[in-house]
Amino acid sequence: MEPTADEMRRNLILGALPQPEQRGLAGHLTPVDLKLRTVLYEPGGSIDHVYFPIVGVVSLVADLGGGTVVEVATVGHEGMVGLPVFLGAGPPAERASVQIAGRALRMSAERFRHDVSVLDGRLQLAMQRYTHAMFTQLARNAACNRMHNIRQRCARWLLMTADRMHAGTFDLTQEFLAQMLGVRRASVSEVAAELQAEGCISYSRGTIVIEDRAALRARACDCYAVVSDAVRRAYEGL
C-alpha cells in the first residue's frame, strides 16, 4: 500500500520535495508501524531498509559494555533512520531502536541508494541538509551530557519528544528515560517529581502529559533551541 500525500508531507525530508518527486518515491515507500523496542539495525550489522518516521521516536544508542547503554541521538519526523546508507559508510557502530511507538515510511536500502543518485537532486539536497542537522544534534548532545544537569536535559528531552509526537501526551517509562539520559532511575524519578510539583508535567502509569510547555521550556537548556533551529533551517528554501 502506497503512503498518502499527507503521510509523505509529515516527514520533513519527504515533505520538502516537489510533488512530482514525492509521487515518484511513493511507489517505493511502505507505511509501517514502529513498535516499541523494535531494533531497526544493530552495530556491525547490515541496514536493509531506511525509515522516514511520521510520528514516534527512534533512538541511536551506544553500548558501552557492562550493561550500560547511552543514547547518542534521536530521530523523529524531521529525519531518516539509516543515515549510513546515504553516506555510503560501512556497518553502523550504534543500535537503532524504537523508543516511542509510532509510524514510518519504509524503503529498501538498495532502492534508496538508487533514487538518491538518479533523481534530480532535491532528495540528495534534503538528505545533505538533514545530515548537517544531525551533526548539530550529535555535537550538542556530547556537550549537553557533559555540561548540563539532569533537570535541564530531562526537560529538553521531553520537549523534543512532544515535538516528534505532535502531541503533549506520550507513553514513557522512567526506566527507559533513565537509560536514554545515562543516569540512575532514582535520579529521573526525583526530577520528574519536581517537574510535576511545579506544574510542568503530570506523570502516571507510564504516561507523561506536558501541562505547561512554557514552564518546561524555561527549565530546559539552550540545546533544545539550538537543535530545533538547526532542523528548521535545514529545510528552508527547499
N, CA and C of each residue as an Amber inpcrd file, in Angstrom:
protein
   714
   0.8440000  -1.1900000   0.0000000   0.0000000   0.0000000   0.0000000
   0.8820000   1.2440000   0.0000000   0.6570000   2.1300000  -0.9310000
   1.4280000   3.3600000  -1.0110000   1.0030000   4.3380000   0.0790000
   1.9160000   5.1790000   0.5210000   1.5470000   6.1960000   1.5100000
   0.6640000   7.2660000   0.8880000  -0.1170000   7.9100000   1.7280000
  -0.9350000   9.0220000   1.2660000  -0.0710000  10.2740000   1.1330000
  -0.6200000  11.2830000   0.4530000   0.1010000  12.5410000   0.3240000
   0.3470000  13.1730000   1.6880000  -0.6190000  13.0300000   2.6090000
  -0.4540000  13.5890000   3.9450000   0.6770000  12.8920000   4.6920000
   0.7800000  11.5760000   4.5510000   1.8670000  10.8410000   5.2010000
   3.2150000  11.2790000   4.6480000   3.2840000  11.5150000   3.3570000
   4.5430000  11.9740000   2.7600000   4.9370000  13.3360000   3.3300000
   3.9750000  14.2260000   3.4710000   4.2660000  15.5830000   3.9580000
   4.6860000  15.6000000   5.4090000   4.2410000  14.6350000   6.2020000
   4.5030000  14.6750000   7.6340000   5.9430000  14.3260000   7.9940000
   6.6720000  13.7230000   7.0740000   8.1130000  13.5930000   7.2700000
   8.7770000  14.7850000   6.5940000   9.6270000  15.5110000   7.3110000
  10.1390000  16.7720000   6.7920000  11.0470000  16.6060000   5.5850000
  11.7800000  15.4950000   5.4990000  12.6200000  15.2690000   4.3160000
  11.7350000  15.0810000   3.0890000  10.7880000  14.1650000   3.1880000
   9.9110000  13.8980000   2.0510000   9.0160000  15.0940000   1.7550000
   8.5790000  15.7870000   2.8040000   7.7140000  16.9400000   2.6150000
   8.4020000  18.0970000   1.9260000   9.7350000  18.1240000   1.9600000
  10.4810000  19.2010000   1.3150000  10.6360000  18.9870000  -0.1860000
  10.2580000  17.8200000  -0.6720000  10.4230000  17.5020000  -2.0900000
   9.2500000  18.0370000  -2.9060000   9.4800000  18.3860000  -4.1590000
   8.3700000  18.7870000  -5.0230000   7.4240000  17.6140000  -5.2410000
   6.1690000  17.9110000  -5.4990000   5.1530000  16.8580000  -5.6000000
   5.4840000  15.7900000  -6.6460000   5.9950000  16.1410000  -7.8250000
   6.3360000  15.0700000  -8.7750000   7.3580000  14.0860000  -8.2100000
   8.3130000  14.5960000  -7.4510000   9.3190000  13.7220000  -6.8530000
   8.7030000  12.8850000  -5.7370000   7.8100000  13.4840000  -4.9580000
   7.0930000  12.7130000  -3.9390000   6.3260000  11.5580000  -4.5620000
   5.6230000  11.8470000  -5.6580000   4.8430000  10.7990000  -6.3190000
   5.7440000   9.7020000  -6.8680000   6.9280000  10.0820000  -7.3510000
   7.8560000   9.0840000  -7.8570000   8.3880000   8.1730000  -6.7670000
   8.5630000   8.7190000  -5.5720000   9.0670000   7.9200000  -4.4570000
   7.9780000   7.0850000  -3.8060000   6.7380000   7.5430000  -3.8980000
   5.6410000   6.8980000  -3.1610000   5.5260000   5.4140000  -3.4690000
   5.7750000   5.0420000  -4.7110000   5.6440000   3.6350000  -5.0820000
   6.6860000   2.7350000  -4.4580000   7.7290000   3.3370000  -3.8960000
   8.7990000   2.5450000  -3.2720000   8.7720000   2.6270000  -1.7420000
   7.7760000   3.3260000  -1.2190000   7.6530000   3.5010000   0.2250000
   6.4660000   2.7100000   0.7520000   6.6510000   2.1020000   1.9160000
   5.5830000   1.3200000   2.5410000   5.3250000   1.8420000   3.9470000
   4.0950000   2.2310000   4.2750000   3.7850000   2.6290000   5.6560000
   3.9090000   1.4340000   6.6000000   4.5930000   1.6210000   7.7060000
   4.7720000   0.5450000   8.6890000   4.6040000   1.1170000  10.0910000
   4.2250000   0.2530000  11.0190000   4.1780000   0.6240000  12.4270000
   5.5780000   0.5370000  13.0180000   5.9110000   1.4980000  13.8460000
   7.1410000   1.4390000  14.6340000   6.7540000   0.9500000  16.0180000
   6.9880000  -0.3110000  16.2780000   6.5750000  -0.8960000  17.5480000
   7.6590000  -0.6950000  18.6030000   7.2120000  -0.4270000  19.8180000
   8.1260000  -0.1300000  20.9170000   9.2080000  -1.1950000  21.0580000
  10.4500000  -0.7160000  21.1800000  11.6460000  -1.5330000  21.4060000
  12.0560000  -2.3650000  20.1880000  11.4190000  -2.1740000  19.0540000
  11.8560000  -2.8610000  17.8390000  13.2320000  -2.3540000  17.4260000
  14.1540000  -3.2610000  17.1560000  15.5010000  -2.8930000  16.7170000
  15.5100000  -2.8370000  15.1940000  15.8660000  -1.6770000  14.6510000
  15.8710000  -1.4890000  13.2030000  17.2090000  -1.8620000  12.5820000
  18.2800000  -1.6920000  13.3220000  19.5620000  -2.2670000  12.9060000
  20.4840000  -2.3350000  14.1170000  21.4920000  -3.2080000  14.0080000
  22.4230000  -3.4760000  15.1020000  23.8260000  -3.0120000  14.7410000
  24.6690000  -2.7530000  15.7580000  26.0580000  -2.4010000  15.4750000
  26.7480000  -3.5150000  14.6820000  27.4270000  -3.1380000  13.6300000
  28.1480000  -4.1080000  12.8210000  27.2850000  -4.8930000  11.8530000
  25.9700000  -4.6790000  11.8960000  25.0670000  -5.4150000  11.0290000
  24.7670000  -4.6600000   9.7440000  23.9430000  -5.2710000   8.9210000
  23.5500000  -4.6230000   7.6730000  22.3130000  -3.7550000   7.9020000
  22.1590000  -2.7460000   7.0660000  20.9640000  -1.9120000   7.0810000
  20.1920000  -2.2440000   5.8050000  19.1280000  -3.0090000   5.9540000
  18.3730000  -3.4740000   4.7890000  17.2990000  -2.4890000   4.3560000
  16.8270000  -1.6630000   5.2970000  15.7870000  -0.6860000   4.9970000
  16.1300000   0.6480000   5.6630000  15.6560000   1.7190000   5.0470000
  15.7020000   3.0280000   5.6870000  14.2770000   3.4100000   6.0540000
  14.1450000   4.2520000   7.0800000  12.8310000   4.6040000   7.6080000
  12.6980000   6.1260000   7.7000000  11.5880000   6.6300000   7.2080000
  11.2550000   8.0390000   7.3360000  10.1140000   8.1560000   8.3490000
  10.4150000   8.4390000   9.6090000   9.3510000   8.4920000  10.6210000
   8.3170000   9.5770000  10.3210000   7.0850000   9.2540000  10.6330000
   5.9780000  10.2040000  10.5560000   5.6470000  10.7070000  11.9490000
   5.5970000   9.7710000  12.8740000   5.3930000  10.0770000  14.2850000
   6.1110000   8.9900000  15.0830000   6.5940000   9.3480000  16.2630000
   7.3600000   8.3940000  17.0630000   8.8080000   8.8320000  17.1940000
   9.5670000   8.0750000  17.9610000  10.9700000   8.4130000  18.2070000
  11.8230000   7.1530000  18.1110000  12.8730000   7.2360000  17.3230000
  13.8650000   6.1620000  17.2210000  15.1600000   6.6510000  17.8510000
  15.7240000   5.8470000  18.7400000  16.9670000   6.2040000  19.4130000
  18.1540000   5.5200000  18.7530000  19.2330000   6.2550000  18.6250000
  20.5180000   5.6900000  18.2360000  21.3370000   5.6010000  19.5180000
  21.6610000   4.3810000  19.9220000  22.3030000   4.1830000  21.2150000
  23.6310000   3.4610000  21.0550000  24.5500000   3.7810000  21.9580000
  25.8620000   3.1460000  22.0010000  25.9190000   2.2150000  23.2020000
  26.3650000   1.0110000  22.9760000  26.5510000   0.0340000  24.0480000
  27.9730000   0.1730000  24.5790000  28.0950000   0.6460000  25.8160000
  29.4080000   0.9130000  26.3990000  29.9590000  -0.2750000  27.1760000
  29.2210000  -1.3770000  27.1620000  29.6690000  -2.5600000  27.8750000
  29.1850000  -2.5690000  29.3100000  29.1420000  -3.7380000  29.9030000
  28.7090000  -3.8570000  31.2850000  27.2550000  -3.5110000  31.4970000
  26.4620000  -3.6190000  30.4480000  25.0450000  -3.3000000  30.5590000
  24.7170000  -1.8220000  30.4510000  25.7230000  -0.9830000  30.1750000
  25.4980000   0.4580000  30.0570000  25.1900000   0.8330000  28.6140000
  24.0340000   1.4100000  28.4070000  23.6130000   1.8530000  27.0770000
  23.2800000   3.3380000  27.1660000  23.8360000   4.1300000  26.2700000
  23.6350000   5.5790000  26.2960000  23.1460000   6.0480000  24.9360000
  22.1510000   6.8970000  24.9600000  21.6340000   7.4650000  23.7200000
  22.6040000   8.5030000  23.1700000  22.8870000   8.4420000  21.8710000
  23.7580000   9.4280000  21.2410000  22.9670000  10.3970000  20.3650000
  21.7960000   9.9750000  19.8790000  20.9500000  10.8510000  19.0610000
  19.5660000  10.2200000  18.9560000  18.6030000  11.0090000  18.5240000
  17.2590000  10.5090000  18.2800000  16.7990000  10.9810000  16.9040000
  15.8750000  10.2280000  16.3340000  15.3340000  10.5570000  15.0180000
  13.8190000  10.5440000  15.1110000  13.2020000  11.5900000  14.5680000
  11.7580000  11.6570000  14.5030000  11.3180000  12.0750000  13.1190000
  10.2230000  12.8180000  13.0480000   9.6450000  13.1840000  11.7610000
  10.5350000  14.1100000  10.9450000  11.5870000  14.6380000  11.5650000
  12.4790000  15.5480000  10.8440000  13.5220000  14.8160000  10.0180000
  13.6240000  13.4820000  10.1370000  14.7630000  12.8230000   9.5210000
  14.5240000  11.4390000   8.9720000  15.6140000  10.6870000   8.8900000
  15.5990000   9.3350000   8.3560000  16.4650000   8.4370000   9.2180000
  16.0070000   7.2300000   9.4440000  16.7970000   6.2140000  10.1430000
  17.5170000   5.3860000   9.0840000  18.8390000   5.3790000   9.1720000
  19.6410000   4.6670000   8.1850000  20.6060000   5.5900000   7.4660000
  21.0420000   6.6260000   8.1630000  21.9310000   7.6220000   7.5660000
  23.2110000   7.0200000   6.9770000  23.7870000   5.9470000   7.5570000
  24.9830000   5.3640000   6.9400000  24.7620000   4.9280000   5.4900000
  23.5240000   4.5860000   5.1430000  23.2430000   4.1960000   3.7540000
  23.4450000   5.3940000   2.8340000  22.9450000   6.5470000   3.2460000
  23.1140000   7.7560000   2.4390000  24.5790000   8.1510000   2.3270000
  25.3150000   8.0170000   3.4240000  26.7150000   8.4290000   3.4510000
  27.6370000   7.4210000   2.7550000  27.0990000   6.2510000   2.4060000
  27.9260000   5.2300000   1.7910000  28.9530000   4.6730000   2.7520000
  28.6110000   4.6990000   4.0260000  29.5350000   4.2460000   5.0660000
  29.4460000   2.7380000   5.2520000  30.3210000   2.2210000   6.0950000
  30.3050000   0.8060000   6.4040000  29.2290000   0.4790000   7.4180000
  29.3330000  -0.6720000   8.0600000  28.3290000  -1.0810000   9.0480000
  28.2010000  -0.0520000  10.1640000  27.0080000   0.1310000  10.7030000
  26.8080000   1.1230000  11.7580000  27.5080000   0.7230000  13.0540000
  27.8830000   1.7260000  13.8370000  28.5140000   1.4760000  15.1280000
  27.5060000   1.5310000  16.2620000  26.2670000   1.9800000  15.9680000
  25.2500000   2.1370000  17.0010000  24.0510000   1.2500000  16.6960000
  23.1900000   1.1350000  17.6890000  21.9300000   0.4040000  17.5250000
  20.8010000   1.4060000  17.3370000  19.9050000   1.1210000  16.4150000
  18.7200000   1.9470000  16.2100000  17.5070000   1.1710000  16.7040000
  16.8250000   1.7060000  17.7060000  15.6540000   1.0180000  18.2450000
  14.5390000   2.0190000  18.5060000  13.3110000   1.5230000  18.4230000
  12.1480000   2.3770000  18.6020000  11.9860000   2.6890000  20.0840000
  12.0520000   3.9560000  20.4090000  11.9450000   4.3960000  21.7900000
  10.5080000   4.7380000  22.1630000   9.7970000   5.3500000  21.2280000
   8.3780000   5.6420000  21.4140000   7.6650000   5.2110000  20.1380000
   6.6630000   4.3820000  20.2970000   5.9790000   3.7790000  19.1520000
   5.3540000   4.8370000  18.2540000   5.2620000   4.5210000  16.9660000
   4.6670000   5.4460000  16.0150000   4.5100000   4.8120000  14.6560000
   4.7130000   5.6100000  13.6140000   4.5680000   5.1630000  12.2290000
   5.7200000   5.7240000  11.3970000   6.0510000   5.0110000  10.3280000
   7.1090000   5.4600000   9.4350000   6.8290000   4.9730000   8.0220000
   7.5480000   5.5450000   7.0700000   7.5350000   5.0740000   5.6940000
   8.8740000   4.3770000   5.4470000   8.7910000   3.1320000   5.0160000
   9.9970000   2.3040000   4.8640000  10.3300000   2.1040000   3.3820000
  11.6230000   2.1080000   3.0800000  12.1140000   1.8660000   1.7240000
  13.3190000   0.9440000   1.8160000  13.4900000   0.0770000   0.8580000
  14.6800000  -0.7750000   0.8620000  15.9160000   0.0980000   0.6900000
  16.9860000  -0.3000000   1.3510000  18.2300000   0.4650000   1.2660000
  18.7400000   0.5060000  -0.1790000  18.5740000  -0.6010000  -0.8810000
  19.0200000  -0.6570000  -2.2700000  18.2660000   0.3490000  -3.1350000
  16.9420000   0.4180000  -2.9340000  16.1490000   1.3590000  -3.7160000
  16.4930000   2.8010000  -3.3550000  16.7270000   3.0430000  -2.0710000
  17.0750000   4.3950000  -1.6410000  18.3750000   4.8430000  -2.2970000
  19.3710000   3.9830000  -2.3330000  20.6430000   4.3320000  -2.9670000
  20.4230000   4.7150000  -4.4300000  19.5590000   3.9650000  -5.0850000
  19.2720000   4.2490000  -6.4870000  18.5810000   5.5990000  -6.6380000
  17.5140000   5.8130000  -5.8590000  16.7170000   7.0230000  -6.0160000
  17.4980000   8.2790000  -5.6600000  18.3390000   8.1890000  -4.6260000
  19.0700000   9.3810000  -4.2080000  20.1440000   9.7640000  -5.2400000
  20.5260000   8.8090000  -6.0660000  21.5750000   9.0900000  -7.0530000
  21.0270000   9.4790000  -8.4170000  19.7960000   9.0290000  -8.7680000
  19.3060000   9.2640000 -10.1260000  18.2430000  10.3500000 -10.2180000
  17.6250000  10.7290000  -9.1080000  16.6190000  11.7810000  -9.1840000
  17.2910000  13.1360000  -9.4000000  16.4940000  14.1830000  -9.5160000
  17.0310000  15.4790000  -9.9540000  17.8660000  16.2180000  -8.9220000
  18.0990000  15.6120000  -7.7960000  18.9830000  16.2210000  -6.8070000
  18.2910000  16.7780000  -5.5910000  16.9700000  16.9200000  -5.6090000
  16.2900000  17.5040000  -4.4560000  16.3290000  16.5630000  -3.2490000
  16.1350000  15.2650000  -3.4790000  16.2280000  14.3140000  -2.3700000
  17.6370000  14.3180000  -1.7900000  18.6250000  14.3380000  -2.6530000
  20.0070000  14.3710000  -2.1680000  20.2760000  15.6400000  -1.3670000
  19.7580000  16.7610000  -1.8370000  19.9560000  18.0200000  -1.1240000
  19.2690000  17.9840000   0.2350000  18.0330000  17.4720000   0.2800000
  17.3190000  17.3650000   1.5550000  18.0810000  16.4610000   2.5220000
  18.6520000  15.3850000   2.0140000  19.4190000  14.4820000   2.8750000
  20.6960000  15.1460000   3.3610000  21.3320000  15.9330000   2.5190000
  22.5340000  16.6550000   2.9450000  22.1980000  17.6430000   4.0590000
  21.0790000  18.3350000   3.8960000  20.6540000  19.2920000   4.9230000
  20.3550000  18.5650000   6.2370000  19.6630000  17.4300000   6.1430000
  19.3470000  16.6740000   7.3560000  20.6240000  16.1580000   8.0290000
  21.5700000  15.7130000   7.2270000  22.8260000  15.2190000   7.7960000
  23.5220000  16.3040000   8.6050000  23.5010000  17.5210000   8.1000000
  24.1040000  18.6300000   8.8430000  23.3590000  18.8630000  10.1550000
  22.0190000  18.7900000  10.1110000  21.2360000  18.9580000  11.3390000
  21.5430000  17.8430000  12.3330000  21.7380000  16.6260000  11.8310000
  22.0760000  15.5080000  12.7150000  23.4430000  15.7150000  13.3540000
  24.4050000  16.2270000  12.5960000  25.7280000  16.5230000  13.1720000
  25.6050000  17.5590000  14.2900000  24.7260000  18.5390000  14.0970000
  24.4950000  19.5330000  15.1430000  23.9430000  18.8670000  16.3880000
  22.9780000  17.9570000  16.2020000  22.4120000  17.2550000  17.3540000
  23.4720000  16.4350000  18.0810000  24.3070000  15.7210000  17.3360000
  25.3520000  14.9010000  17.9500000  26.3200000  15.7590000  18.7610000
  26.7220000  16.8920000  18.1860000  27.6570000  17.7760000  18.8750000
  27.0370000  18.3500000  20.1410000  25.7850000  18.7850000  20.0510000
  25.1220000  19.3530000  21.2230000  24.8830000  18.2940000  22.2880000
  24.5420000  17.0760000  21.8710000  24.3370000  16.0160000  22.8510000
  25.6040000  15.7660000  23.6540000  26.7430000  15.7300000  22.9650000
  28.0130000  15.4860000  23.6560000  28.2870000  16.5950000  24.6690000
  28.0800000  17.8430000  24.2600000  28.3210000  18.9630000  25.1680000
  27.2810000  19.0020000  26.2750000  26.0300000  18.7350000  25.9250000
  24.9320000  18.7910000  26.8980000  25.1290000  17.7530000  28.0000000
  25.5030000  16.5480000  27.6190000  25.6860000  15.4790000  28.6050000
  26.8120000  15.7970000  29.5850000  27.7500000  16.6030000  29.1360000
  28.8860000  16.9470000  29.9960000  28.6200000  18.1630000  30.8730000
  27.8970000  19.1590000  30.3290000  27.8190000  20.4530000  30.9840000
  26.4860000  20.7470000  31.6770000  25.3970000  20.1130000  31.2630000
  24.0890000  20.4700000  31.7990000  23.5780000  19.4120000  32.7630000
  22.7900000  19.8600000  33.7280000  22.3260000  18.9360000  34.7620000
  21.1600000  18.0830000  34.2640000  20.8070000  17.0940000  35.0650000
  19.7800000  16.1370000  34.6620000  18.4410000  16.8320000  34.4360000
  18.1260000  17.7870000  35.2700000  16.8560000  18.5050000  35.1590000
  16.7460000  19.2150000  33.8040000  17.7950000  19.9020000  33.3950000
  17.7910000  20.5960000  32.1050000  17.6870000  19.6080000  30.9510000
  18.4440000  18.5450000  31.0320000  18.4590000  17.5530000  29.9590000
  17.1240000  16.8260000  29.8600000  16.5350000  16.5350000  31.0030000
  15.2410000  15.8550000  31.0090000  14.1680000  16.7440000  30.3770000
  14.1520000  18.0150000  30.7430000  13.1750000  18.9490000  30.1750000
  13.3670000  19.0730000  28.6690000  14.6040000  19.1520000  28.2420000
  14.8950000  19.2340000  26.8100000  14.4000000  17.9960000  26.0830000
  14.6760000  16.8350000  26.6410000  14.2960000  15.5810000  26.0000000
  12.7820000  15.4600000  25.8980000  12.0540000  15.8600000  26.9340000
  10.5940000  15.7920000  26.9090000  10.0130000  16.7340000  25.8460000
  10.6060000  17.9140000  25.7030000  10.1410000  18.8550000  24.6800000
  10.3810000  18.3000000  23.2750000  11.5400000  17.7330000  23.0440000
  11.8380000  17.1600000  21.7380000  10.9020000  16.0040000  21.4210000
  10.5780000  15.2150000  22.4260000   9.6740000  14.0850000  22.2150000
   8.2760000  14.5740000  21.8690000   7.8070000  15.5890000  22.5670000
   6.4830000  16.1500000  22.2760000   6.4260000  16.6770000  20.8440000
   7.5060000  17.3200000  20.3890000   7.5580000  17.8200000  19.0190000
   7.4160000  16.6720000  18.0260000   8.0980000  15.5820000  18.2900000
   8.0900000  14.4620000  17.3540000   6.8060000  13.6440000  17.4020000
   6.1060000  13.7380000  18.5250000   4.8250000  13.0310000  18.6350000
   3.6620000  13.9060000  18.1850000   3.9260000  15.1870000  17.9110000
   2.8730000  16.1470000  17.5530000   1.8010000  16.1890000  18.6320000
   2.2020000  15.9600000  19.8680000   1.2300000  15.9070000  20.9700000
   1.9530000  16.1240000  22.2840000   1.1940000  16.5620000  23.2920000
   1.7570000  16.7760000  24.6120000   1.6000000  15.5930000  25.5360000
   1.0790000  14.4830000  25.0200000   0.8890000  13.2750000  25.8160000
   1.5510000  12.1070000  25.1060000   2.3590000  11.3460000  25.8310000
   3.0030000  10.1830000  25.2310000   3.3890000   9.2090000  26.3380000
   3.5640000   7.9560000  25.9600000   3.9220000   6.8990000  26.9080000
   5.4360000   6.7900000  27.0240000   5.9000000   6.7550000  28.2620000
   7.3380000   6.6750000  28.5060000   7.5700000   6.2370000  29.9460000
   8.3420000   5.1870000  30.1280000   8.6580000   4.7480000  31.4820000
   9.8830000   5.4910000  32.0010000   9.9420000   5.6680000  33.3100000
  11.1040000   6.3190000  33.9080000  12.3670000   5.4910000  33.6900000
  12.2220000   4.1870000  33.6790000  13.3720000   3.3130000  33.4590000
  13.9950000   3.5640000  32.0860000  13.1440000   3.7070000  31.0870000
  13.6400000   3.9390000  29.7390000  14.2470000   5.3350000  29.6120000
  13.6160000   6.3300000  30.2370000  14.1530000   7.6900000  30.2090000
  15.5180000   7.7380000  30.8880000  15.6540000   7.0290000  31.9910000
  16.9430000   6.9820000  32.6910000  18.0220000   6.3830000  31.7990000
  17.6660000   5.3440000  31.0750000  18.6230000   4.7140000  30.1650000
  19.0450000   5.6900000  29.0720000  18.0850000   6.4250000  28.5410000
  18.3990000   7.3590000  27.4700000  19.2700000   8.5260000  27.9490000
  19.0660000   8.9490000  29.1950000  19.8510000  10.0570000  29.7360000
  21.1620000   9.5930000  30.3590000  21.3190000   8.2810000  30.4980000
  22.5380000   7.7390000  31.0730000  22.6840000   8.0060000  32.5550000
  21.5460000   7.9690000  33.2910000  21.5680000   8.2340000  34.7270000
  20.7830000   7.1360000  35.4450000  20.8380000   7.1760000  36.7790000
  20.0900000   6.2060000  37.5670000  18.5920000   6.5130000  37.5220000
  17.7800000   5.4680000  37.6490000  16.3270000   5.6640000  37.6220000
  15.8860000   6.5540000  38.7800000  16.5530000   6.4300000  39.9140000
  16.1840000   7.2530000  41.0640000  16.3430000   8.7360000  40.7530000
  17.3600000   9.0710000  39.9580000  17.5780000  10.4790000  39.5880000
  16.4550000  10.9860000  38.7060000  15.9950000  10.1520000  37.7670000
  14.8900000  10.5380000  36.8920000  13.6070000  10.6810000  37.6980000
  13.3790000   9.7790000  38.6350000  12.1840000   9.8540000  39.4750000
  12.1440000  11.1600000  40.2490000  13.2920000  11.5680000  40.7640000
  13.3760000  12.8100000  41.5350000  13.0790000  14.0220000  40.6540000
  13.6700000  14.0490000  39.4700000  13.4470000  15.1830000  38.5620000
  12.0050000  15.2140000  38.0870000  11.4450000  14.0630000  37.7330000
  10.0590000  14.0040000  37.2780000   9.1090000  14.4960000  38.3570000
   9.3970000  14.1330000  39.6140000   8.5640000  14.5860000  40.7230000
   8.6420000  16.1050000  40.8840000   9.8340000  16.6680000  40.7070000
   9.9990000  18.1240000  40.7970000   9.2220000  18.8310000  39.6850000
   9.3490000  18.3310000  38.4650000   8.6560000  18.9570000  37.3320000
   7.1420000  18.8430000  37.4790000   6.7050000  17.7520000  38.0860000
   5.2740000  17.5850000  38.3120000   4.7840000  18.5350000  39.4060000
   5.5600000  18.6690000  40.4680000   5.1830000  19.5700000  41.5590000
   5.1340000  21.0220000  41.0930000   5.9430000  21.3560000  40.1070000
   5.9860000  22.7260000  39.5820000   4.9570000  22.9580000  38.4770000
   4.1590000  21.9370000  38.1690000   3.0870000  22.0900000  37.1820000
   3.5230000  21.9740000  35.7400000   4.7580000  21.5480000  35.5020000
   5.2510000  21.4320000  34.1270000   4.6740000  20.1930000  33.4340000
   4.6160000  19.0970000  34.1710000   4.1410000  17.8400000  33.6030000
   3.2600000  17.1300000  34.6270000   2.5400000  16.1380000  34.1610000
   1.9250000  15.1590000  35.0500000   2.3790000  13.7940000  34.5640000
   2.4770000  12.8600000  35.4810000   3.0270000  11.5490000  35.1430000
   2.2740000  10.4850000  35.9100000   1.7410000   9.5030000  35.1840000
   1.0010000   8.4320000  35.8340000   1.0210000   7.1770000  34.9740000
   1.4610000   6.0780000  35.5650000   1.4330000   4.7640000  34.9080000
   2.0690000   4.7740000  33.5260000   3.2260000   5.3830000  33.4530000
   3.9810000   5.3600000  32.2070000   3.5440000   6.3620000  31.1710000
   2.6050000   7.2470000  31.4840000   2.1480000   8.2640000  30.5450000
   2.5340000   9.6450000  31.0470000   3.1880000  10.4110000  30.1980000
   3.5920000  11.7790000  30.5300000   2.6990000  12.7530000  29.7850000
   2.2220000  13.7630000  30.4930000   1.4360000  14.8400000  29.9020000
   2.1660000  16.1480000  30.1750000   2.4770000  16.8870000  29.1300000
   3.0840000  18.2060000  29.3090000   1.9600000  19.1850000  29.5950000
   1.9130000  19.6760000  30.8250000   0.8290000  20.5530000  31.2730000
   1.1200000  22.0250000  30.9830000   2.3720000  22.4190000  31.0820000
   2.7540000  23.8210000  30.8620000   4.0380000  23.8360000  30.0510000
   3.8780000  23.9420000  28.7340000   5.0520000  23.8660000  27.8500000
   6.0220000  25.0130000  28.0940000   5.5000000  26.2150000  28.3120000
   6.3730000  27.3660000  28.5300000   7.2280000  27.1820000  29.7840000
   6.6180000  26.6490000  30.8320000   7.3660000  26.4210000  32.0710000
   8.4250000  25.3370000  31.8750000   8.0700000  24.3020000  31.1280000
   9.0360000  23.2440000  30.8600000  10.1790000  23.7840000  30.0050000
   9.8490000  24.6210000  29.0410000  10.8820000  25.2140000  28.1820000
  11.8430000  26.0640000  29.0080000  11.3350000  26.7640000  30.0050000
  12.1810000  27.6060000  30.8490000  13.1740000  26.7820000  31.6570000
  12.8740000  25.5250000  31.8720000  13.7360000  24.6460000  32.6630000
  14.6920000  23.8280000  31.8030000  14.5070000  23.8860000  30.4910000
  15.3880000  23.1510000  29.5820000  16.6200000  23.9870000  29.2530000
  17.6910000  23.3190000  28.8620000  18.8980000  24.0390000  28.4470000
  18.7090000  24.6050000  27.0500000  19.6230000  25.4810000  26.6380000
  19.5330000  26.1150000  25.3320000  19.7670000  25.1430000  24.1870000
  20.2140000  23.9380000  24.4960000  20.4390000  22.9490000  23.4380000
  19.1450000  22.6280000  22.6950000  18.0160000  22.7330000  23.3840000
  16.7420000  22.4740000  22.7140000  16.5330000  23.4550000  21.5680000
  16.7450000  24.7230000  21.8210000  16.5580000  25.7390000  20.7840000
  17.5870000  25.5780000  19.6720000  18.8240000  25.2630000  20.0160000
  19.8810000  25.1250000  19.0080000  19.5460000  23.9970000  18.0320000
  19.1500000  22.8480000  18.5690000  18.8390000  21.7030000  17.7090000
  17.5670000  21.9630000  16.9040000  16.5560000  22.5390000  17.5480000
  15.3040000  22.8430000  16.8410000  15.5430000  23.8210000  15.6970000
  16.3790000  24.8440000  15.9330000  16.6900000  25.8220000  14.8940000
  17.4720000  25.1780000  13.7500000  18.3520000  24.2310000  14.0790000
  19.1240000  23.5400000  13.0380000  18.1940000  22.7550000  12.1180000
  17.1910000  22.1240000  12.6950000  16.2190000  21.3750000  11.8950000
  15.3990000  22.3290000  11.0300000  14.9530000  23.4220000  11.6250000
  14.1460000  24.3820000  10.8690000  14.9310000  24.9440000   9.6840000
  16.1730000  25.3170000   9.9230000  16.9880000  25.8880000   8.8550000
  17.3160000  24.8700000   7.7530000  17.3680000  23.5920000   8.1440000
  17.7410000  22.5540000   7.1840000  16.8170000  22.5190000   5.9740000
  15.5520000  22.8140000   6.2060000  14.5790000  22.6600000   5.1150000
  14.0870000  23.9950000   4.5570000  14.6430000  25.0820000   5.0410000
  14.2690000  26.3920000   4.4970000  14.7760000  26.5260000   3.0620000
  13.9190000  26.9800000   2.1900000  14.3330000  27.2320000   0.8270000
  14.3310000  26.0350000  -0.0910000  13.9730000  24.8510000   0.4280000
  13.9270000  23.6650000  -0.4380000  12.6220000  23.6290000  -1.2220000
